[in-house]
Amino acid sequence: LPHHGQGANQAVEDGVALTHCLARATDTGRVASALRHYETLRRPHTTRVQLGARDGGSGRFAGPGDERGVRG
């Protein structure tokens, strides 16, 4: 399971960004637009974190048949 320990941090960042985007939606008709804006803002950063975690985790964990589960 590759990771950079960023789950909680990403959740906080998402919450702040979502709050700011939705605060700009002054009526229900603008919520969809606010959510699209949120995705546009967050996707590049979250993609970088995800790819970095994937690259950083390669080789750390063993495949099937390794009883320990971790290469060492």
All heavy atoms as TSV, in Angstrom:
chain	resi	resn	atom	element	x	y	z
A	1	LEU	N	N	0.851	-1.177	0.000
A	1	LEU	CA	C	0.000	0.000	0.000
A	1	LEU	C	C	0.891	1.233	0.000
A	1	LEU	O	O	1.300	1.720	1.042
A	1	LEU	CB	C	-0.907	-0.026	1.225
A	1	LEU	CG	C	-1.821	1.163	1.414
A	1	LEU	CD1	C	-2.828	1.242	0.281
A	1	LEU	CD2	C	-2.529	1.064	2.732
A	2	PRO	N	N	1.230	1.763	-1.170
A	2	PRO	CA	C	2.076	2.953	-1.224
A	2	PRO	C	C	1.360	4.193	-0.716
A	2	PRO	O	O	0.190	4.386	-0.995
A	2	PRO	CB	C	2.405	3.090	-2.708
A	2	PRO	CG	C	1.484	2.200	-3.422
A	2	PRO	CD	C	0.900	1.231	-2.449
A	3	HIS	N	N	2.078	5.003	0.028
A	3	HIS	CA	C	1.462	6.225	0.543
A	3	HIS	C	C	2.536	7.210	0.978
A	3	HIS	O	O	3.686	6.856	1.131
A	3	HIS	CB	C	0.542	5.919	1.725
A	3	HIS	CG	C	1.264	5.325	2.892
A	3	HIS	ND1	N	1.939	6.074	3.812
A	3	HIS	CD2	C	1.431	4.040	3.254
A	3	HIS	CE1	C	2.493	5.291	4.719
A	3	HIS	NE2	N	2.207	4.051	4.399
A	4	HIS	N	N	2.151	8.422	1.164
A	4	HIS	CA	C	3.016	9.455	1.727
A	4	HIS	C	C	2.438	9.961	3.035
A	4	HIS	O	O	2.818	11.017	3.513
A	4	HIS	CB	C	3.172	10.637	0.766
A	4	HIS	CG	C	4.211	10.421	-0.274
A	4	HIS	ND1	N	4.416	11.307	-1.288
A	4	HIS	CD2	C	5.105	9.438	-0.492
A	4	HIS	CE1	C	5.382	10.886	-2.068
A	4	HIS	NE2	N	5.815	9.752	-1.605
A	5	GLY	N	N	1.479	9.257	3.602
A	5	GLY	CA	C	0.859	9.682	4.843
A	5	GLY	C	C	0.093	10.982	4.695
A	5	GLY	O	O	0.031	11.776	5.621
A	6	GLN	N	N	-0.493	11.214	3.551
A	6	GLN	CA	C	-1.125	12.491	3.255
A	6	GLN	C	C	-2.645	12.466	3.363
A	6	GLN	O	O	-3.291	13.464	3.042
A	6	GLN	CB	C	-0.742	12.943	1.845
A	6	GLN	CG	C	0.694	13.380	1.738
A	6	GLN	CD	C	0.960	14.623	2.553
A	6	GLN	OE1	O	0.244	15.608	2.458
A	6	GLN	NE2	N	1.968	14.579	3.388
A	7	GLY	N	N	-3.238	11.371	3.791
A	7	GLY	CA	C	-4.697	11.264	3.819
A	7	GLY	C	C	-5.383	12.350	4.619
A	7	GLY	O	O	-6.285	13.036	4.123
A	8	ALA	N	N	-4.978	12.552	5.853
A	8	ALA	CA	C	-5.617	13.563	6.701
A	8	ALA	C	C	-5.357	14.971	6.169
A	8	ALA	O	O	-6.256	15.815	6.143
A	8	ALA	CB	C	-5.119	13.440	8.140
A	9	ASN	N	N	-4.138	15.213	5.720
A	9	ASN	CA	C	-3.803	16.521	5.172
A	9	ASN	C	C	-4.643	16.827	3.938
A	9	ASN	O	O	-5.171	17.929	3.789
A	9	ASN	CB	C	-2.316	16.579	4.825
A	9	ASN	CG	C	-1.891	17.949	4.363
A	9	ASN	OD1	O	-2.149	18.932	5.032
A	9	ASN	ND2	N	-1.252	18.004	3.217
A	10	GLN	N	N	-4.788	15.841	3.056
A	10	GLN	CA	C	-5.601	16.030	1.854
A	10	GLN	C	C	-7.053	16.318	2.228
A	10	GLN	O	O	-7.702	17.149	1.591
A	10	GLN	CB	C	-5.537	14.801	0.960
A	10	GLN	CG	C	-4.186	14.582	0.316
A	10	GLN	CD	C	-3.951	15.546	-0.814
A	10	GLN	OE1	O	-3.316	16.574	-0.642
A	10	GLN	NE2	N	-4.476	15.226	-1.961
A	11	ALA	N	N	-7.561	15.655	3.236
A	11	ALA	CA	C	-8.944	15.872	3.661
A	11	ALA	C	C	-9.151	17.304	4.152
A	11	ALA	O	O	-10.159	17.938	3.841
A	11	ALA	CB	C	-9.327	14.877	4.755
A	12	VAL	N	N	-8.197	17.813	4.917
A	12	VAL	CA	C	-8.300	19.196	5.411
A	12	VAL	C	C	-8.228	20.174	4.242
A	12	VAL	O	O	-9.035	21.112	4.149
A	12	VAL	CB	C	-7.194	19.495	6.453
A	12	VAL	CG1	C	-7.154	20.975	6.790
A	12	VAL	CG2	C	-7.420	18.661	7.707
A	13	GLU	N	N	-7.268	19.962	3.345
A	13	GLU	CA	C	-7.158	20.832	2.176
A	13	GLU	C	C	-8.443	20.804	1.346
A	13	GLU	O	O	-8.913	21.844	0.877
A	13	GLU	CB	C	-5.981	20.400	1.297
A	13	GLU	CG	C	-4.630	20.680	1.902
A	13	GLU	CD	C	-3.504	20.173	1.016
A	13	GLU	OE1	O	-3.759	19.711	-0.124
A	13	GLU	OE2	O	-2.351	20.235	1.460
A	14	ASP	N	N	-8.999	19.602	1.146
A	14	ASP	CA	C	-10.249	19.469	0.391
A	14	ASP	C	C	-11.378	20.242	1.064
A	14	ASP	O	O	-12.155	20.928	0.399
A	14	ASP	CB	C	-10.654	18.001	0.261
A	14	ASP	CG	C	-9.805	17.233	-0.736
A	14	ASP	OD1	O	-9.134	17.864	-1.576
A	14	ASP	OD2	O	-9.828	15.985	-0.682
A	15	GLY	N	N	-11.466	20.131	2.381
A	15	GLY	CA	C	-12.524	20.819	3.115
A	15	GLY	C	C	-12.428	22.328	2.978
A	15	GLY	O	O	-13.444	23.011	2.769
A	16	VAL	N	N	-11.220	22.855	3.070
A	16	VAL	CA	C	-11.026	24.306	2.936
A	16	VAL	C	C	-11.370	24.756	1.517
A	16	VAL	O	O	-12.098	25.736	1.321
A	16	VAL	CB	C	-9.579	24.705	3.315
A	16	VAL	CG1	C	-9.295	26.151	2.952
A	16	VAL	CG2	C	-9.341	24.466	4.798
A	17	ALA	N	N	-10.866	24.035	0.537
A	17	ALA	CA	C	-11.130	24.415	-0.853
A	17	ALA	C	C	-12.618	24.318	-1.173
A	17	ALA	O	O	-13.181	25.207	-1.821
A	17	ALA	CB	C	-10.325	23.525	-1.798
A	18	LEU	N	N	-13.266	23.263	-0.722
A	18	LEU	CA	C	-14.691	23.090	-0.977
A	18	LEU	C	C	-15.510	24.186	-0.308
A	18	LEU	O	O	-16.448	24.727	-0.899
A	18	LEU	CB	C	-15.147	21.707	-0.499
A	18	LEU	CG	C	-16.561	21.296	-0.850
A	18	LEU	CD1	C	-16.805	21.345	-2.351
A	18	LEU	CD2	C	-16.832	19.893	-0.308
A	19	THR	N	N	-15.131	24.551	0.908
A	19	THR	CA	C	-15.821	25.633	1.614
A	19	THR	C	C	-15.736	26.934	0.836
A	19	THR	O	O	-16.736	27.631	0.651
A	19	THR	CB	C	-15.223	25.820	3.024
A	19	THR	OG1	O	-15.425	24.613	3.764
A	19	THR	CG2	C	-15.861	26.977	3.751
A	20	HIS	N	N	-14.551	27.266	0.355
A	20	HIS	CA	C	-14.373	28.505	-0.408
A	20	HIS	C	C	-15.170	28.474	-1.707
A	20	HIS	O	O	-15.795	29.471	-2.077
A	20	HIS	CB	C	-12.896	28.767	-0.697
A	20	HIS	CG	C	-12.148	29.263	0.489
A	20	HIS	ND1	N	-12.258	30.557	0.951
A	20	HIS	CD2	C	-11.281	28.638	1.329
A	20	HIS	CE1	C	-11.493	30.710	2.018
A	20	HIS	NE2	N	-10.896	29.556	2.262
A	21	CYS	N	N	-15.152	27.340	-2.391
A	21	CYS	CA	C	-15.879	27.241	-3.661
A	21	CYS	C	C	-17.387	27.346	-3.446
A	21	CYS	O	O	-18.078	28.060	-4.177
A	21	CYS	CB	C	-15.536	25.936	-4.368
A	21	CYS	SG	S	-13.844	25.902	-5.007
A	22	LEU	N	N	-17.893	26.649	-2.448
A	22	LEU	CA	C	-19.343	26.675	-2.211
A	22	LEU	C	C	-19.803	28.018	-1.655
A	22	LEU	O	O	-20.944	28.423	-1.885
A	22	LEU	CB	C	-19.755	25.539	-1.284
A	22	LEU	CG	C	-19.685	24.149	-1.913
A	22	LEU	CD1	C	-19.999	23.079	-0.868
A	22	LEU	CD2	C	-20.621	24.028	-3.105
A	23	ALA	N	N	-18.942	28.722	-0.955
A	23	ALA	CA	C	-19.311	30.036	-0.425
A	23	ALA	C	C	-19.596	31.016	-1.564
A	23	ALA	O	O	-20.371	31.957	-1.395
A	23	ALA	CB	C	-18.201	30.571	0.470
A	24	ARG	N	N	-18.992	30.772	-2.712
A	24	ARG	CA	C	-19.215	31.632	-3.874
A	24	ARG	C	C	-20.527	31.311	-4.579
A	24	ARG	O	O	-20.974	32.093	-5.419
A	24	ARG	CB	C	-18.051	31.493	-4.844
A	24	ARG	CG	C	-16.756	32.009	-4.247
A	24	ARG	CD	C	-15.538	31.721	-5.078
A	24	ARG	NE	N	-15.802	31.746	-6.515
A	24	ARG	CZ	C	-14.869	31.647	-7.432
A	24	ARG	NH1	N	-13.615	31.504	-7.073
A	24	ARG	NH2	N	-15.165	31.670	-8.709
A	25	ALA	N	N	-21.127	30.185	-4.275
A	25	ALA	CA	C	-22.399	29.795	-4.893
A	25	ALA	C	C	-23.524	30.462	-4.105
A	25	ALA	O	O	-23.979	29.955	-3.087
A	25	ALA	CB	C	-22.554	28.275	-4.876
A	26	THR	N	N	-23.952	31.611	-4.571
A	26	THR	CA	C	-24.924	32.410	-3.831
A	26	THR	C	C	-26.352	31.882	-3.947
A	26	THR	O	O	-27.224	32.308	-3.210
A	26	THR	CB	C	-24.882	33.872	-4.300
A	26	THR	OG1	O	-25.086	33.895	-5.719
A	26	THR	CG2	C	-23.543	34.502	-3.943
A	27	ASP	N	N	-26.585	30.958	-4.875
A	27	ASP	CA	C	-27.897	30.309	-4.952
A	27	ASP	C	C	-27.701	28.880	-5.438
A	27	ASP	O	O	-26.627	28.506	-5.903
A	27	ASP	CB	C	-28.872	31.084	-5.867
A	27	ASP	CG	C	-28.363	31.201	-7.287
A	27	ASP	OD1	O	-28.093	30.163	-7.935
A	27	ASP	OD2	O	-28.228	32.348	-7.763
A	28	THR	N	N	-28.726	28.053	-5.297
A	28	THR	CA	C	-28.594	26.629	-5.608
A	28	THR	C	C	-28.256	26.383	-7.073
A	28	THR	O	O	-27.674	25.358	-7.401
A	28	THR	CB	C	-29.875	25.863	-5.224
A	28	THR	OG1	O	-30.987	26.449	-5.919
A	28	THR	CG2	C	-30.112	25.896	-3.735
A	29	GLY	N	N	-28.592	27.302	-7.938
A	29	GLY	CA	C	-28.280	27.138	-9.349
A	29	GLY	C	C	-26.793	27.215	-9.655
A	29	GLY	O	O	-26.365	26.826	-10.732
A	30	ARG	N	N	-26.028	27.705	-8.716
A	30	ARG	CA	C	-24.583	27.857	-8.938
A	30	ARG	C	C	-23.751	26.778	-8.248
A	30	ARG	O	O	-22.519	26.808	-8.324
A	30	ARG	CB	C	-24.138	29.231	-8.463
A	30	ARG	CG	C	-24.766	30.343	-9.273
A	30	ARG	CD	C	-24.260	31.673	-8.856
A	30	ARG	NE	N	-24.921	32.716	-9.647
A	30	ARG	CZ	C	-24.642	33.977	-9.558
A	30	ARG	NH1	N	-23.728	34.396	-8.712
A	30	ARG	NH2	N	-25.274	34.849	-10.304
A	31	VAL	N	N	-24.396	25.865	-7.586
A	31	VAL	CA	C	-23.660	24.816	-6.866
A	31	VAL	C	C	-22.880	23.933	-7.836
A	31	VAL	O	O	-21.707	23.626	-7.607
A	31	VAL	CB	C	-24.604	23.968	-5.985
A	31	VAL	CG1	C	-23.887	22.751	-5.414
A	31	VAL	CG2	C	-25.170	24.831	-4.862
A	32	ALA	N	N	-23.493	23.523	-8.929
A	32	ALA	CA	C	-22.800	22.670	-9.898
A	32	ALA	C	C	-21.552	23.362	-10.433
A	32	ALA	O	O	-20.488	22.735	-10.565
A	32	ALA	CB	C	-23.741	22.290	-11.040
A	33	SER	N	N	-21.653	24.640	-10.710
A	33	SER	CA	C	-20.506	25.402	-11.196
A	33	SER	C	C	-19.417	25.480	-10.124
A	33	SER	O	O	-18.223	25.353	-10.421
A	33	SER	CB	C	-20.950	26.811	-11.592
A	33	SER	OG	O	-19.840	27.586	-11.953
A	34	ALA	N	N	-19.818	25.674	-8.878
A	34	ALA	CA	C	-18.856	25.733	-7.769
A	34	ALA	C	C	-18.123	24.407	-7.608
A	34	ALA	O	O	-16.921	24.377	-7.356
A	34	ALA	CB	C	-19.563	26.106	-6.473
A	35	LEU	N	N	-18.836	23.298	-7.779
A	35	LEU	CA	C	-18.209	21.983	-7.659
A	35	LEU	C	C	-17.238	21.717	-8.806
A	35	LEU	O	O	-16.175	21.119	-8.603
A	35	LEU	CB	C	-19.270	20.888	-7.577
A	35	LEU	CG	C	-20.114	20.909	-6.306
A	35	LEU	CD1	C	-21.233	19.868	-6.394
A	35	LEU	CD2	C	-19.271	20.693	-5.064
A	36	ARG	N	N	-17.586	22.169	-10.001
A	36	ARG	CA	C	-16.654	22.036	-11.128
A	36	ARG	C	C	-15.388	22.860	-10.865
A	36	ARG	O	O	-14.275	22.424	-11.148
A	36	ARG	CB	C	-17.321	22.459	-12.434
A	36	ARG	CG	C	-18.276	21.425	-12.991
A	36	ARG	CD	C	-18.715	21.754	-14.414
A	36	ARG	NE	N	-19.438	23.021	-14.493
A	36	ARG	CZ	C	-20.744	23.163	-14.278
A	36	ARG	NH1	N	-21.479	22.108	-13.950
A	36	ARG	NH2	N	-21.320	24.346	-14.383
A	37	HIS	N	N	-15.565	24.052	-10.321
A	37	HIS	CA	C	-14.418	24.902	-9.983
A	37	HIS	C	C	-13.533	24.223	-8.931
A	37	HIS	O	O	-12.297	24.230	-9.051
A	37	HIS	CB	C	-14.906	26.264	-9.490
A	37	HIS	CG	C	-13.813	27.217	-9.176
A	37	HIS	ND1	N	-12.960	27.724	-10.139
A	37	HIS	CD2	C	-13.399	27.745	-8.000
A	37	HIS	CE1	C	-12.086	28.524	-9.567
A	37	HIS	NE2	N	-12.332	28.559	-8.271
A	38	TYR	N	N	-14.158	23.629	-7.941
A	38	TYR	CA	C	-13.427	22.894	-6.900
A	38	TYR	C	C	-12.574	21.785	-7.526
A	38	TYR	O	O	-11.393	21.643	-7.214
A	38	TYR	CB	C	-14.422	22.311	-5.889
A	38	TYR	CG	C	-13.868	21.210	-5.041
A	38	TYR	CD1	C	-13.053	21.485	-3.952
A	38	TYR	CD2	C	-14.155	19.878	-5.330
A	38	TYR	CE1	C	-12.535	20.469	-3.165
A	38	TYR	CE2	C	-13.649	18.859	-4.546
A	38	TYR	CZ	C	-12.843	19.154	-3.481
A	38	TYR	OH	O	-12.323	18.144	-2.721
A	39	GLU	N	N	-13.183	21.018	-8.415
A	39	GLU	CA	C	-12.448	19.928	-9.049
A	39	GLU	C	C	-11.278	20.463	-9.875
A	39	GLU	O	O	-10.181	19.902	-9.849
A	39	GLU	CB	C	-13.369	19.099	-9.934
A	39	GLU	CG	C	-12.670	17.899	-10.523
A	39	GLU	CD	C	-13.585	16.983	-11.292
A	39	GLU	OE1	O	-14.802	17.236	-11.355
A	39	GLU	OE2	O	-13.068	15.996	-11.839
A	40	THR	N	N	-11.496	21.549	-10.585
A	40	THR	CA	C	-10.436	22.173	-11.377
A	40	THR	C	C	-9.278	22.626	-10.490
A	40	THR	O	O	-8.110	22.477	-10.855
A	40	THR	CB	C	-10.990	23.380	-12.161
A	40	THR	OG1	O	-12.023	22.915	-13.033
A	40	THR	CG2	C	-9.919	24.066	-12.974
A	41	LEU	N	N	-9.604	23.141	-9.327
A	41	LEU	CA	C	-8.569	23.589	-8.387
A	41	LEU	C	C	-7.793	22.429	-7.774
A	41	LEU	O	O	-6.571	22.486	-7.643
A	41	LEU	CB	C	-9.194	24.396	-7.253
A	41	LEU	CG	C	-9.696	25.791	-7.560
A	41	LEU	CD1	C	-10.405	26.358	-6.338
A	41	LEU	CD2	C	-8.541	26.685	-7.975
A	42	ARG	N	N	-8.507	21.402	-7.352
A	42	ARG	CA	C	-7.895	20.332	-6.561
A	42	ARG	C	C	-7.236	19.235	-7.385
A	42	ARG	O	O	-6.254	18.641	-6.945
A	42	ARG	CB	C	-8.940	19.702	-5.646
A	42	ARG	CG	C	-9.429	20.624	-4.568
A	42	ARG	CD	C	-8.355	21.030	-3.581
A	42	ARG	NE	N	-7.890	19.883	-2.837
A	42	ARG	CZ	C	-6.668	19.769	-2.324
A	42	ARG	NH1	N	-5.808	20.738	-2.446
A	42	ARG	NH2	N	-6.326	18.685	-1.657
A	43	ARG	N	N	-7.764	18.932	-8.553
A	43	ARG	CA	C	-7.269	17.775	-9.299
A	43	ARG	C	C	-5.762	17.797	-9.570
A	43	ARG	O	O	-5.093	16.776	-9.352
A	43	ARG	CB	C	-8.038	17.584	-10.593
A	43	ARG	CG	C	-7.637	16.296	-11.310
A	43	ARG	CD	C	-8.504	16.017	-12.506
A	43	ARG	NE	N	-9.851	15.689	-12.141
A	43	ARG	CZ	C	-10.292	14.450	-11.932
A	43	ARG	NH1	N	-9.466	13.434	-12.035
A	43	ARG	NH2	N	-11.547	14.235	-11.618
A	44	PRO	N	N	-5.164	18.879	-10.028
A	44	PRO	CA	C	-3.715	18.842	-10.295
A	44	PRO	C	C	-2.887	18.484	-9.054
A	44	PRO	O	O	-1.969	17.665	-9.125
A	44	PRO	CB	C	-3.394	20.258	-10.784
A	44	PRO	CG	C	-4.682	20.771	-11.323
A	44	PRO	CD	C	-5.739	20.170	-10.441
A	45	HIS	N	N	-3.222	19.078	-7.927
A	45	HIS	CA	C	-2.459	18.806	-6.705
A	45	HIS	C	C	-2.676	17.372	-6.218
A	45	HIS	O	O	-1.717	16.674	-5.881
A	45	HIS	CB	C	-2.849	19.792	-5.602
A	45	HIS	CG	C	-2.186	19.521	-4.299
A	45	HIS	ND1	N	-0.816	19.620	-4.122
A	45	HIS	CD2	C	-2.687	19.125	-3.103
A	45	HIS	CE1	C	-0.510	19.298	-2.874
A	45	HIS	NE2	N	-1.624	19.004	-2.240
A	46	THR	N	N	-3.924	16.937	-6.180
A	46	THR	CA	C	-4.191	15.588	-5.688
A	46	THR	C	C	-3.587	14.533	-6.608
A	46	THR	O	O	-3.136	13.489	-6.143
A	46	THR	CB	C	-5.697	15.337	-5.497
A	46	THR	OG1	O	-6.377	15.566	-6.728
A	46	THR	CG2	C	-6.271	16.246	-4.423
A	47	THR	N	N	-3.546	14.820	-7.899
A	47	THR	CA	C	-2.913	13.890	-8.835
A	47	THR	C	C	-1.418	13.786	-8.557
A	47	THR	O	O	-0.854	12.685	-8.538
A	47	THR	CB	C	-3.159	14.340	-10.286
A	47	THR	OG1	O	-4.568	14.328	-10.531
A	47	THR	CG2	C	-2.467	13.430	-11.283
A	48	ARG	N	N	-0.766	14.934	-8.313
A	48	ARG	CA	C	0.672	14.910	-7.985
A	48	ARG	C	C	0.931	14.101	-6.713
A	48	ARG	O	O	1.875	13.317	-6.652
A	48	ARG	CB	C	1.210	16.327	-7.824
A	48	ARG	CG	C	1.507	17.034	-9.111
A	48	ARG	CD	C	2.300	18.325	-8.885
A	48	ARG	NE	N	1.653	19.242	-7.953
A	48	ARG	CZ	C	0.719	20.127	-8.282
A	48	ARG	NH1	N	0.301	20.215	-9.527
A	48	ARG	NH2	N	0.205	20.930	-7.380
A	49	VAL	N	N	0.115	14.303	-5.695
A	49	VAL	CA	C	0.299	13.567	-4.440
A	49	VAL	C	C	0.090	12.072	-4.673
A	49	VAL	O	O	0.877	11.247	-4.209
A	49	VAL	CB	C	-0.658	14.089	-3.339
A	49	VAL	CG1	C	-0.625	13.189	-2.116
A	49	VAL	CG2	C	-0.293	15.518	-2.965
A	50	GLN	N	N	-0.947	11.727	-5.405
A	50	GLN	CA	C	-1.237	10.318	-5.667
A	50	GLN	C	C	-0.092	9.660	-6.439
A	50	GLN	O	O	0.362	8.572	-6.080
A	50	GLN	CB	C	-2.523	10.182	-6.463
A	50	GLN	CG	C	-2.862	8.746	-6.805
A	50	GLN	CD	C	-4.029	8.638	-7.768
A	50	GLN	OE1	O	-4.409	9.620	-8.405
A	50	GLN	NE2	N	-4.590	7.461	-7.871
A	51	LEU	N	N	0.381	10.305	-7.492
A	51	LEU	CA	C	1.461	9.727	-8.282
A	51	LEU	C	C	2.759	9.659	-7.489
A	51	LEU	O	O	3.509	8.690	-7.600
A	51	LEU	CB	C	1.654	10.524	-9.572
A	51	LEU	CG	C	0.495	10.444	-10.561
A	51	LEU	CD1	C	0.748	11.370	-11.753
A	51	LEU	CD2	C	0.234	9.025	-11.013
A	52	GLY	N	N	3.016	10.664	-6.666
A	52	GLY	CA	C	4.206	10.630	-5.822
A	52	GLY	C	C	4.154	9.497	-4.816
A	52	GLY	O	O	5.150	8.826	-4.567
A	53	ALA	N	N	2.993	9.270	-4.259
A	53	ALA	CA	C	2.836	8.173	-3.303
A	53	ALA	C	C	3.005	6.832	-4.003
A	53	ALA	O	O	3.659	5.932	-3.477
A	53	ALA	CB	C	1.464	8.253	-2.638
A	54	ARG	N	N	2.446	6.723	-5.181
A	54	ARG	CA	C	2.563	5.468	-5.933
A	54	ARG	C	C	4.022	5.197	-6.272
A	54	ARG	O	O	4.518	4.091	-6.080
A	54	ARG	CB	C	1.727	5.553	-7.207
A	54	ARG	CG	C	1.686	4.243	-7.971
A	54	ARG	CD	C	0.881	4.370	-9.240
A	54	ARG	NE	N	-0.492	4.733	-8.933
A	54	ARG	CZ	C	-1.329	5.265	-9.805
A	54	ARG	NH1	N	-0.927	5.506	-11.041
A	54	ARG	NH2	N	-2.553	5.566	-9.472
A	55	ASP	N	N	4.732	6.216	-6.759
A	55	ASP	CA	C	6.143	6.046	-7.111
A	55	ASP	C	C	6.990	5.783	-5.869
A	55	ASP	O	O	7.891	4.969	-5.890
A	55	ASP	CB	C	6.679	7.284	-7.822
A	55	ASP	CG	C	6.083	7.470	-9.204
A	55	ASP	OD1	O	5.506	6.502	-9.743
A	55	ASP	OD2	O	6.183	8.587	-9.733
A	56	GLY	N	N	6.692	6.461	-4.786
A	56	GLY	CA	C	7.451	6.292	-3.551
A	56	GLY	C	C	7.231	4.946	-2.892
A	56	GLY	O	O	8.071	4.468	-2.144
A	57	GLY	N	N	6.125	4.304	-3.181
A	57	GLY	CA	C	5.815	3.036	-2.553
A	57	GLY	C	C	6.257	1.829	-3.335
A	57	GLY	O	O	6.240	0.717	-2.836
A	58	SER	N	N	6.666	2.022	-4.576
A	58	SER	CA	C	7.029	0.860	-5.383
A	58	SER	C	C	8.256	0.180	-4.798
A	58	SER	O	O	9.224	0.815	-4.421
A	58	SER	CB	C	7.282	1.276	-6.828
A	58	SER	OG	O	8.348	2.183	-6.900
A	59	GLY	N	N	8.164	-1.120	-4.680
A	59	GLY	CA	C	9.268	-1.901	-4.158
A	59	GLY	C	C	9.283	-2.049	-2.654
A	59	GLY	O	O	10.067	-2.804	-2.118
A	60	ARG	N	N	8.416	-1.356	-1.948
A	60	ARG	CA	C	8.418	-1.437	-0.489
A	60	ARG	C	C	7.677	-2.656	0.015
A	60	ARG	O	O	7.944	-3.139	1.099
A	60	ARG	CB	C	7.784	-0.183	0.108
A	60	ARG	CG	C	8.612	1.053	-0.093
A	60	ARG	CD	C	7.972	2.264	0.489
A	60	ARG	NE	N	7.733	2.090	1.902
A	60	ARG	CZ	C	6.908	2.841	2.611
A	60	ARG	NH1	N	6.245	3.818	2.028
A	60	ARG	NH2	N	6.741	2.654	3.884
A	61	PHE	N	N	6.721	-3.127	-0.762
A	61	PHE	CA	C	5.890	-4.227	-0.312
A	61	PHE	C	C	6.020	-5.394	-1.262
A	61	PHE	O	O	6.107	-5.217	-2.471
A	61	PHE	CB	C	4.423	-3.784	-0.204
A	61	PHE	CG	C	4.231	-2.723	0.839
A	61	PHE	CD1	C	4.280	-1.386	0.501
A	61	PHE	CD2	C	4.052	-3.061	2.172
A	61	PHE	CE1	C	4.128	-0.401	1.458
A	61	PHE	CE2	C	3.908	-2.089	3.135
A	61	PHE	CZ	C	3.940	-0.757	2.774
A	62	ALA	N	N	6.016	-6.550	-0.690
A	62	ALA	CA	C	6.206	-7.764	-1.469
A	62	ALA	C	C	4.919	-8.182	-2.156
A	62	ALA	O	O	3.831	-7.776	-1.783
A	62	ALA	CB	C	6.677	-8.886	-0.545
A	63	GLY	N	N	5.087	-9.004	-3.132
A	63	GLY	CA	C	3.940	-9.546	-3.843
A	63	GLY	C	C	3.431	-10.805	-3.173
A	63	GLY	O	O	3.853	-11.175	-2.071
A	64	PRO	N	N	2.525	-11.489	-3.833
A	64	PRO	CA	C	1.959	-12.718	-3.282
A	64	PRO	C	C	3.048	-13.750	-2.989
A	64	PRO	O	O	4.039	-13.842	-3.705
A	64	PRO	CB	C	1.045	-13.212	-4.412
A	64	PRO	CG	C	0.780	-12.013	-5.254
A	64	PRO	CD	C	1.988	-11.139	-5.126
A	65	GLY	N	N	2.867	-14.491	-1.933
A	65	GLY	CA	C	3.797	-15.549	-1.576
A	65	GLY	C	C	4.846	-15.142	-0.552
A	65	GLY	O	O	5.573	-15.978	-0.040
A	66	ASP	N	N	4.960	-13.877	-0.242
A	66	ASP	CA	C	5.899	-13.434	0.775
A	66	ASP	C	C	5.157	-13.380	2.107
A	66	ASP	O	O	4.321	-12.531	2.319
A	66	ASP	CB	C	6.472	-12.059	0.434
A	66	ASP	CG	C	7.540	-11.594	1.426
A	66	ASP	OD1	O	7.691	-12.228	2.496
A	66	ASP	OD2	O	8.195	-10.591	1.139
A	67	GLU	N	N	5.471	-14.297	2.986
A	67	GLU	CA	C	4.744	-14.414	4.244
A	67	GLU	C	C	4.873	-13.166	5.123
A	67	GLU	O	O	3.991	-12.805	5.876
A	67	GLU	CB	C	5.224	-15.630	5.054
A	67	GLU	CG	C	5.016	-16.953	4.345
A	67	GLU	CD	C	6.109	-17.231	3.319
A	67	GLU	OE1	O	7.252	-16.731	3.469
A	67	GLU	OE2	O	5.801	-17.941	2.354
A	68	ARG	N	N	5.988	-12.507	5.061
A	68	ARG	CA	C	6.185	-11.315	5.876
A	68	ARG	C	C	5.394	-10.120	5.361
A	68	ARG	O	O	5.036	-9.246	6.109
A	68	ARG	CB	C	7.671	-10.947	5.928
A	68	ARG	CG	C	8.528	-11.971	6.627
A	68	ARG	CD	C	9.984	-11.590	6.611
A	68	ARG	NE	N	10.422	-11.383	5.230
A	68	ARG	CZ	C	11.253	-10.405	4.849
A	68	ARG	NH1	N	11.740	-9.573	5.722
A	68	ARG	NH2	N	11.601	-10.269	3.601
A	69	GLY	N	N	5.189	-10.070	4.030
A	69	GLY	CA	C	4.424	-8.975	3.445
A	69	GLY	C	C	5.230	-7.723	3.168
A	69	GLY	O	O	4.764	-6.835	2.495
A	70	VAL	N	N	6.470	-7.678	3.668
A	70	VAL	CA	C	7.292	-6.475	3.464
A	70	VAL	C	C	8.663	-6.915	3.013
A	70	VAL	O	O	9.267	-7.807	3.589
A	70	VAL	CB	C	7.419	-5.648	4.765
A	70	VAL	CG1	C	8.313	-4.450	4.541
A	70	VAL	CG2	C	6.051	-5.233	5.267
A	71	ARG	N	N	9.161	-6.287	1.988
A	71	ARG	CA	C	10.540	-6.578	1.553
A	71	ARG	C	C	11.499	-5.859	2.477
A	71	ARG	O	O	11.289	-4.735	2.857
A	71	ARG	CB	C	10.748	-6.086	0.123
A	71	ARG	CG	C	9.974	-6.902	-0.878
A	71	ARG	CD	C	10.322	-6.488	-2.277
A	71	ARG	NE	N	9.505	-7.271	-3.187
A	71	ARG	CZ	C	9.053	-6.848	-4.320
A	71	ARG	NH1	N	9.335	-5.639	-4.739
A	71	ARG	NH2	N	8.323	-7.617	-5.085
A	72	GLY	N	N	12.529	-6.487	2.790
A	72	GLY	CA	C	13.412	-5.841	3.714
A	72	GLY	C	C	14.811	-6.027	3.430
A	72	GLY	O	O	15.739	-5.588	3.876
